[in-house]
Amino acid sequence: MTNNTSQQFHSQPQAGRIGKNYVDGVNHFFPSAIIDEEWQTENQVTITVKMTSLVEVMKWLYYDQGGWLTVTFGNDERSLNGHFAVYHALSMEGEVKSWVTVKVLVDAISQEFISITPTIPAAVWGEREIRDMYGLHPVGLPDERRLVLPDDWPENLHPLRKDAMDYRQRPQPTTETETYQFDNQLGDDSNRIVPVGPLHITSDEPGHFRLFVDGEDIVDADYRMFYVHRGMEKLAETRMGYHEVAQLTDRVCGICGFTHSVGYSNTIENALSVDVPFRAKMIRTVLLEVERLHSHMLNIGLSSHFVGFDSGFMQFFRVREKTMELAELLTGARKTYGMNLIGGVRRDFLKQQRVQGIAMVKEVRQKFSELVDVLLATPNIGSRTENVGVLSKQIARDYSPVGPMIRASGFNRDVRTVHGQSLESYGSVPIDIQVMENGDVFSRVMVRIREVFESLNVIEYGLDHLPPGAILTEGFDYKPNKFALGFTEAPRGENVHWSMTGDNQKLFRWRCRAATYANWPTLRYMLRGNTVADAPLIIGSLDPCYSCTDRVTIVDTKKQRSKTIPYKAIEQYSIDRKNSPFKL
């Protein structure tokens, strides 16, 4: 890499080619690196680069040009070009806002590709998943533990290969014992271990946490997810038509399924150049914000609970119920709306629905504002959340987290404004992005509180300014081997989808990356240096959902003593915040 690659590269803009300056910059600083250049939309481009240039190109785009790694994934393209492929999709948020996806072809014989994780830590989960699901070897990957596949999965069976397995197949177990090695990077064998799990999160699976502690202080933390992997991507590629997948994506998450459905629909609409009517875009925008309302109120209520303010918890849930009624008024369902079709939406908003909806928004705004005043006047909320679970700016920059997580750490990252012109009707609605600087639990709570008011404003504006016209584009042509990104700003942060069309109106490949997937790798850094009593607050500030079967095991390796207790007990310990050490 030359010494001047950190400089911004300026090229002349081209009509219909937003982000061409990034491609020109790669050509300028890394001559002959690009093998192929293909544009999906006016602001989405995929460049295929030589494997030997991958790390330098990614480093330049990521750190020097304001790129953020949104998703890393693999694809079995042997039937198309004789190779496997690895994709790194970047949201470019420098002077020019666009999407650049960097692709490398992986030899079908050697099945090796160069890991970018040592340079860009944000790629670690994506590269580990590629290793599991495709059997490709990321050379130089610091962490080669399994990510998705369980311990008892056969070594040479990789589910997302086209010739690997039927989506209904489950191979026989190869071991009855857990062989996953949890990693204590900062501590030693003298640390006690606090396993927390299984833990259900809304990015599709339960998980297992290990807190390595010295007394009450957390020295380090590690965790494993994907204990119940539903195989949605394999199902979508083998069993369902491209239209049907929109209904599947509605069920990715019990809180923000509609955002996934919009994100997926966008991938097909972008790939096939389907022009969605503006009325349909505004309807989608309103419903995206309705989901943000009830999700944020849920998390704010839980934050109240974790600091011992249970009356606040119940009151926030009382107001949240009104937002669920708003969803039912507009869609006919409290959750899992089933509204999206490729090209628009299934149902319209009638005049009476809009009038009633605006009245409900005004009511929620007043009641929520009153509750926030009470919450912020409660001493516990400040004393228990300020300077707790800090996500530093450098860790945030290295790992590309999303949503309130990143905005609470001082980064103005929100696809509703960064890429608003290509995300439904966000380019035409008034919205202010909320940013805090301290990166602690309190900052994340405050970001969500402020975003509730912004969501109420957007919903009211959308219902009052719903444009005339159709709600669905029909009659477009389905074409195989077209691909594009789709994205939405879910309550937890941006959801990113990527689809490639296949034969017989089926998908060749669908990649779904939920927001929480991007946020989990930063958690160990947020837990370090805090206490066991702070752990529920910190984990909760990611906005996960807990299953009712959670258990916690406290293990004291010195005394050879252990005790299994309900998760509610450690949650109560967080509420009580006793001064004495946590005892077995």
C-alpha positions in Angstrom: 0.0 0.0 0.0 1.3 3.4 -0.9 1.7 6.1 1.8 -0.9 8.4 0.4 -3.9 5.9 0.4 -5.3 7.5 3.5 -6.2 10.6 1.6 -9.7 11.0 0.2 -9.8 10.3 -3.5 -11.9 12.6 -5.6 -13.2 11.7 -9.0 -15.8 13.3 -11.3 -19.4 12.1 -10.4 -21.2 10.1 -13.1 -25.0 10.1 -13.6 -26.5 7.0 -12.1 -23.2 6.0 -10.4 -23.2 7.3 -6.8 -20.1 5.9 -5.2 -18.1 5.6 -8.4 -15.4 7.7 -6.7 -14.7 4.6 -4.4 -14.2 2.4 -7.4 -12.0 5.0 -9.1 -10.0 5.2 -5.9 -9.4 1.5 -5.7 -8.3 1.6 -9.4 -6.0 4.5 -8.6 -4.3 3.2 -5.5 -4.4 -0.5 -6.3 -3.9 -0.8 -10.1 -5.2 -4.1 -11.6 -6.8 -5.1 -8.3 -10.4 -5.0 -9.7 -11.3 -8.0 -11.9 -14.9 -7.0 -12.5 -17.3 -4.2 -11.7 -21.1 -4.6 -11.6 -23.7 -2.1 -10.6 -26.9 -3.3 -9.0 -28.6 0.2 -8.4 -27.4 3.7 -8.8 -25.8 3.6 -5.4 -24.8 -0.1 -5.1 -21.8 -1.6 -6.8 -20.0 -5.0 -6.5 -16.3 -5.1 -7.3 -14.6 -8.4 -7.7 -10.9 -8.0 -6.6 -7.9 -10.3 -6.7 -7.3 -12.3 -3.5 -3.9 -10.8 -3.1 -5.4 -7.2 -3.0 -8.3 -8.0 -0.7 -6.9 -6.9 2.6 -5.4 -3.6 1.3 -8.6 -2.7 -0.6 -10.8 -3.4 2.4 -8.6 -1.5 4.8 -8.6 1.6 2.4 -12.4 1.5 2.0 -13.1 0.7 5.7 -10.8 3.0 7.6 -9.7 5.6 5.1 -13.0 6.2 3.2 -15.6 6.0 6.0 -16.8 2.5 5.3 -18.6 0.3 7.8 -18.7 -3.5 7.3 -22.4 -4.5 7.4 -22.2 -8.2 6.4 -19.6 -10.8 5.4 -21.0 -14.0 3.8 -20.2 -16.8 1.4 -21.8 -18.2 -1.7 -21.4 -21.5 -3.6 -21.1 -20.3 -7.2 -19.5 -23.4 -8.7 -22.4 -23.9 -11.0 -22.1 -20.3 -12.2 -18.4 -19.7 -12.5 -16.6 -22.7 -11.0 -15.7 -21.0 -7.7 -16.9 -20.3 -4.3 -17.2 -16.6 -3.5 -16.8 -14.4 -0.4 -18.6 -11.1 -0.1 -17.9 -8.1 2.2 -20.6 -5.5 2.0 -19.7 -2.0 3.1 -21.9 1.0 3.9 -19.8 3.9 2.7 -20.5 6.9 4.9 -17.8 9.3 4.0 -18.4 12.3 1.8 -20.4 10.2 -0.7 -23.0 7.8 0.7 -23.3 4.5 -1.1 -22.8 0.8 -0.9 -19.7 -1.0 -2.1 -19.5 -4.8 -1.9 -16.1 -6.4 -2.3 -16.1 -9.9 -3.7 -13.3 -12.5 -4.0 -13.5 -15.8 -5.9 -12.3 -18.8 -3.9 -10.7 -21.7 -5.6 -12.9 -24.8 -5.5 -9.9 -27.1 -4.9 -7.9 -25.2 -2.3 -11.0 -23.7 -0.7 -8.9 -21.0 1.0 -9.4 -17.3 1.2 -7.5 -14.6 3.1 -9.0 -13.4 6.4 -9.5 -9.7 6.8 -10.4 -10.1 10.5 -6.8 -9.2 11.7 -7.2 -5.9 9.9 -11.0 -5.3 10.3 -12.3 -7.2 13.5 -15.9 -6.7 12.4 -15.5 -9.6 9.9 -14.8 -12.2 12.6 -18.3 -13.7 12.9 -18.9 -13.6 9.2 -15.7 -15.5 8.4 -16.3 -18.0 11.1 -19.8 -18.6 9.7 -18.4 -19.1 6.2 -16.0 -21.7 7.6 -18.9 -23.6 9.2 -21.5 -23.3 6.4 -19.2 -23.7 3.4 -16.1 -25.4 4.6 -13.9 -22.6 3.3 -10.7 -21.9 5.2 -10.0 -18.2 6.1 -6.3 -18.1 6.2 -5.1 -16.0 9.2 -8.4 -16.0 11.0 -7.5 -15.5 14.7 -10.6 -17.4 16.0 -11.3 -20.7 14.3 -13.9 -22.0 16.7 -17.2 -23.0 15.3 -19.8 -20.3 15.3 -23.1 -21.8 13.9 -22.6 -25.5 13.8 -23.0 -27.5 17.1 -20.2 -29.5 18.7 -21.8 -32.8 17.5 -21.9 -31.8 13.8 -19.8 -33.9 11.4 -16.6 -32.2 10.3 -17.1 -32.5 6.6 -20.7 -31.6 6.2 -21.3 -27.9 5.3 -25.0 -27.1 5.0 -25.0 -24.2 2.6 -23.1 -25.9 -0.2 -25.4 -26.6 -3.1 -24.5 -30.3 -3.0 -24.4 -30.8 0.7 -27.7 -31.8 2.2 -31.5 -31.5 2.1 -32.8 -28.7 4.3 -34.7 -31.3 6.4 -31.6 -33.4 7.1 -30.2 -33.6 10.6 -27.1 -35.8 10.8 -26.5 -38.2 13.7 -24.6 -36.7 16.7 -20.9 -37.4 16.8 -20.3 -36.5 20.5 -22.4 -36.3 23.6 -20.2 -33.7 25.3 -19.7 -30.0 24.8 -16.3 -29.4 23.2 -16.5 -25.6 22.7 -13.7 -23.8 24.4 -14.7 -20.5 25.9 -11.9 -17.9 25.7 -10.7 -16.0 28.8 -8.3 -13.5 27.1 -7.5 -11.2 30.0 -7.7 -13.5 33.0 -6.3 -16.9 34.2 -7.4 -20.1 35.8 -7.9 -18.3 39.1 -11.0 -16.6 37.8 -14.4 -17.9 38.8 -16.8 -18.7 35.9 -20.3 -17.5 35.7 -22.1 -19.3 32.9 -25.3 -17.5 31.8 -27.6 -19.4 29.5 -29.3 -20.6 27.4 -30.3 -17.1 26.5 -32.8 -16.3 23.8 -32.1 -13.3 21.7 -34.2 -11.8 18.9 -31.5 -12.5 16.3 -32.9 -16.0 16.1 -31.2 -18.2 18.7 -30.5 -18.9 22.4 -26.9 -18.5 23.6 -24.5 -19.2 26.4 -22.5 -16.6 28.2 -19.4 -17.2 30.3 -18.3 -14.4 32.7 -14.8 -14.8 34.1 -14.8 -13.0 37.4 -12.5 -12.1 40.3 -14.9 -11.6 43.2 -17.6 -9.5 41.8 -15.5 -7.9 39.1 -15.8 -9.2 35.5 -12.3 -9.8 34.2 -13.4 -11.0 30.7 -16.4 -12.6 29.0 -17.1 -14.9 26.2 -20.3 -16.3 24.7 -21.7 -18.7 22.1 -24.9 -18.3 20.1 -26.8 -20.4 17.5 -28.0 -23.2 19.8 -31.2 -23.3 17.9 -30.4 -22.5 14.3 -33.5 -22.6 12.2 -31.9 -23.0 8.8 -33.9 -20.2 7.2 -31.4 -19.4 4.5 -31.3 -23.1 3.4 -35.0 -23.3 3.5 -35.4 -20.2 1.4 -33.0 -21.4 -1.2 -34.5 -24.9 -1.7 -38.1 -24.9 -0.7 -39.7 -21.5 -1.3 -40.3 -19.2 -4.2 -38.9 -15.7 -4.1 -42.4 -14.2 -3.3 -42.9 -16.6 -0.4 -39.7 -15.7 1.3 -41.2 -12.3 2.2 -43.6 -14.1 4.5 -40.7 -16.1 6.0 -38.7 -13.0 6.7 -41.7 -11.6 8.6 -40.9 -14.4 11.1 -37.2 -13.9 11.6 -37.9 -11.9 14.7 -40.8 -11.6 17.1 -40.2 -7.9 17.5 -38.9 -6.5 14.2 -40.1 -9.0 11.7 -41.6 -6.3 9.5 -38.2 -4.6 9.1 -36.7 -7.9 7.8 -39.6 -8.3 5.4 -39.0 -4.8 4.0 -35.2 -5.5 3.8 -35.7 -8.7 1.9 -38.3 -7.2 -0.4 -35.8 -4.4 -1.2 -33.2 -6.9 -2.3 -35.5 -8.3 -5.0 -36.9 -4.9 -6.0 -33.3 -3.6 -6.3 -32.1 -6.7 -8.2 -35.0 -6.7 -10.7 -35.3 -2.9 -10.9 -38.9 -2.9 -9.6 -40.3 0.6 -9.1 -42.3 0.6 -5.8 -45.1 3.2 -5.7 -44.5 6.1 -3.3 -47.7 5.4 -1.4 -46.5 1.9 -0.6 -43.1 3.3 0.5 -44.8 5.7 2.9 -46.9 2.9 4.3 -43.8 0.8 4.9 -42.1 3.8 6.5 -45.0 4.3 9.0 -45.0 0.6 10.0 -41.2 0.5 10.4 -41.6 3.3 12.9 -44.5 1.6 14.7 -42.2 -1.4 15.2 -39.5 0.9 16.6 -42.1 2.4 19.1 -43.1 -0.9 20.8 -39.5 -2.3 20.7 -38.0 0.8 22.3 -40.7 1.0 24.9 -40.1 -2.7 25.8 -36.4 -2.0 26.3 -36.9 1.2 28.3 -39.3 -0.7 30.5 -36.8 -3.5 31.1 -34.1 -1.0 31.8 -36.4 0.4 34.6 -36.9 -3.1 35.9 -33.1 -3.9 36.0 -32.5 -0.9 38.2 -35.3 -1.8 40.6 -37.9 0.7 39.3 -40.6 -1.9 38.7 -43.5 0.6 38.8 -41.8 2.3 35.8 -41.5 -1.0 34.1 -45.2 -1.6 34.4 -46.2 1.9 33.3 -44.0 1.8 30.2 -45.6 -1.5 29.3 -49.0 0.1 29.8 -48.2 2.8 27.3 -46.5 0.2 25.0 -49.9 -1.6 24.8 -51.3 1.5 23.0 -48.6 1.1 20.3 -49.6 -2.5 19.8 -53.1 -1.3 19.3 -51.9 1.2 16.7 -50.2 -1.7 14.8 -53.4 -3.7 14.9 -55.4 -0.7 13.7 -53.2 -0.2 10.7 -52.5 -3.8 9.7 -55.0 -6.0 11.4 -52.3 -7.7 13.5 -50.4 -6.7 16.6 -47.3 -8.4 15.2 -46.3 -10.3 12.0 -48.2 -8.0 9.8 -47.9 -9.9 6.5 -48.1 -6.6 4.6 -45.2 -6.8 2.2 -45.2 -8.1 -1.4 -42.4 -7.7 -3.9 -43.3 -4.3 -5.5 -45.3 -2.8 -2.6 -47.7 -3.7 0.1 -50.8 -5.9 0.4 -53.2 -3.5 2.2 -53.8 0.2 2.1 -54.4 2.7 5.0 -58.0 3.9 4.9 -58.9 7.5 5.9 -60.6 6.5 9.2 -57.5 4.4 10.1 -55.3 7.4 9.6 -57.5 9.7 11.6 -57.6 7.2 14.5 -53.9 6.6 14.2 -53.0 10.2 14.5 -55.1 10.5 17.6 -53.4 7.5 19.1 -50.0 9.0 18.4 -50.9 12.2 20.2 -52.1 10.1 23.2 -48.9 8.0 23.3 -46.7 11.1 23.0 -48.3 12.7 26.0 -48.3 9.6 28.2 -44.7 8.6 27.3 -43.4 12.1 27.9 -44.9 12.1 31.4 -43.3 8.7 32.2 -39.9 9.8 30.9 -39.9 12.7 33.3 -40.6 10.3 36.2 -37.9 7.9 35.0 -35.2 10.5 34.7 -36.0 11.9 38.1 -35.5 8.5 39.7 -32.0 8.3 41.3 -31.5 4.7 40.4 -31.5 5.3 36.7 -28.5 7.5 36.8 -26.5 5.9 39.6 -26.9 2.4 38.1 -26.4 3.1 34.4 -23.9 6.0 34.0 -20.4 4.9 33.2 -21.5 1.3 33.1 -20.9 -1.0 30.1 -19.0 1.6 28.1 -18.6 0.9 24.4 -15.5 2.9 23.4 -15.3 4.7 20.2 -12.3 2.6 19.0 -14.0 -0.7 19.6 -17.2 0.6 17.9 -15.2 1.7 14.9 -13.4 -1.7 14.6 -16.5 -3.9 15.0 -19.2 -1.9 13.1 -22.0 -2.3 15.6 -25.4 -0.7 14.7 -28.4 1.1 16.1 -28.6 2.8 19.5 -25.4 0.9 20.4 -23.3 2.9 17.9 -25.2 6.2 18.2 -24.8 6.2 22.0 -21.0 6.0 21.3 -20.9 9.2 19.3 -21.4 7.9 15.7 -24.2 9.4 13.6 -24.9 6.0 11.9 -28.5 5.4 10.8 -29.5 4.2 7.4 -32.7 6.2 7.6 -30.6 9.4 7.0 -27.3 8.0 5.6 -29.1 6.2 2.9 -32.5 7.8 3.3 -32.9 8.6 -0.4 -32.9 4.9 -1.3 -34.8 3.6 1.8 -38.5 3.7 1.4 -39.8 7.3 1.9 -37.3 8.4 4.6 -35.8 11.0 2.2 -39.0 12.9 2.3 -40.0 12.8 6.0 -38.6 15.0 8.8 -36.3 13.1 11.1 -33.4 13.9 13.5 -30.9 11.2 14.4 -30.2 11.0 18.1 -26.5 10.8 19.1 -24.9 10.6 22.6 -21.1 10.6 23.4 -20.5 8.5 26.6 -21.2 5.1 25.2 -22.6 3.7 28.5 -25.9 2.1 29.4 -27.5 5.5 30.3 -26.6 6.8 26.8 -28.2 3.9 25.1 -31.4 4.3 27.2 -31.5 8.0 26.3 -31.0 7.4 22.6 -34.0 5.0 22.7 -36.1 7.5 24.6 -35.4 10.3 22.1 -36.0 8.0 19.1 -39.4 7.2 20.5 -40.4 10.8 20.0 -38.8 10.9 16.5 -40.8 7.8 15.6 -44.0 9.3 16.8 -43.3 12.4 14.7 -42.6 10.3 11.6 -45.8 8.2 12.0 -47.9 11.3 12.5 -46.3 12.9 9.4 -46.7 9.8 7.3 -50.4 9.3 8.2 -51.2 12.9 7.6 -49.2 13.2 4.3 -50.0 9.8 2.7 -49.5 10.4 -1.0 -52.1 9.3 -3.5 -51.6 6.4 -6.0 -51.2 2.7 -6.2 -49.8 0.5 -3.4 -48.3 -2.3 -5.6 -46.3 -2.7 -8.8 -47.3 -5.8 -10.7 -46.2 -7.4 -14.0 -42.4 -7.1 -13.7 -40.2 -9.8 -15.1 -38.3 -12.3 -13.0 -34.7 -12.7 -14.1 -32.2 -15.3 -12.7 -28.8 -14.5 -11.4 -29.6 -10.9 -10.4 -28.5 -9.8 -7.0 -28.6 -6.7 -4.7 -28.6 -5.5 -1.1 -31.6 -4.5 0.9 -31.5 -2.7 4.3 -33.7 -1.2 7.0 -33.1 0.6 10.3 -34.6 -1.8 12.8 -35.1 -0.8 16.4 -31.8 -2.6 17.2 -30.0 -1.1 14.2 -29.7 -1.8 10.5 -30.9 -5.2 9.2 -29.0 -6.1 6.0 -30.2 -8.6 3.4 -28.6 -9.9 0.2 -30.4 -12.0 -2.4 -29.4 -13.6 -5.7 -32.2 -14.9 -7.9 -32.1 -18.4 -9.2 -34.0 -20.6 -11.6 -37.7 -21.4 -11.5 -38.4 -18.3 -9.5 -36.4 -19.5 -6.5 -33.5 -17.8 -4.8 -30.0 -19.0 -5.5 -28.8 -17.4 -2.3 -30.3 -15.3 0.5 -28.3 -13.8 3.3 -30.1 -12.3 6.3 -28.0 -10.4 8.9 -30.0 -9.2 11.9 -28.9 -6.1 13.8 -28.0 -8.1 17.0 -25.6 -10.2 15.0 -23.5 -7.1 14.4 -23.7 -6.0 18.1 -22.8 -9.2 20.0 -19.1 -9.3 19.2 -18.6 -6.0 21.1 -20.3 -7.2 24.3 -17.2 -8.7 25.9 -15.5 -5.3 25.8 -18.5 -3.7 27.4 -18.6 -6.3 30.2 -14.9 -6.0 31.1 -14.2 -4.0 34.3 -17.8 -4.1 35.5 -19.5 -6.2 38.1 -21.7 -9.3 38.0 -24.6 -7.1 39.2 -24.1 -4.9 36.2 -24.1 -7.7 33.7 -28.0 -7.9 33.2 -28.0 -4.1 32.6 -25.2 -4.3 30.1 -26.6 -7.3 28.2 -30.1 -5.8 28.3 -28.7 -2.6 26.8 -28.1 -4.5 23.6 -31.9 -5.0 23.5 -32.1 -8.8 23.5 -35.1 -11.0 24.5 -34.7 -13.6 27.3 -36.3 -17.0 27.2 -38.3 -18.0 30.3 -36.0 -21.1 30.8 -32.8 -19.2 31.6 -30.6 -20.6 34.2 -27.3 -19.4 35.7 -24.6 -21.6 37.1 -22.0 -20.0 39.4 -18.7 -22.0 39.4 -15.9 -21.4 42.0 -12.9 -23.3 40.6 -10.9 -22.8 43.9 -13.6 -24.2 46.2 -14.8 -26.8 43.7 -18.3 -25.7 44.4 -21.2 -24.8 42.1 -24.8 -23.8 42.4 -27.5 -23.5 39.7 -30.1 -20.8 40.2 -32.8 -19.3 38.1 -31.8 -16.4 36.0 -34.4 -14.4 37.9 -32.1 -14.7 40.9 -29.2 -13.0 39.3 -31.6 -10.4 37.8 -32.8 -9.7 41.3 -29.2 -9.4 42.5 -28.8 -6.7 39.9 -31.9 -4.9 41.2 -30.9 -5.2 44.9 -27.2 -4.4 44.3 -26.0 -5.8 47.6 -22.6 -4.7 48.9 -21.5 -8.1 50.0 -19.8 -10.5 47.5 -22.0 -12.8 45.5 -21.8 -16.1 47.4 -22.5 -19.7 46.5 
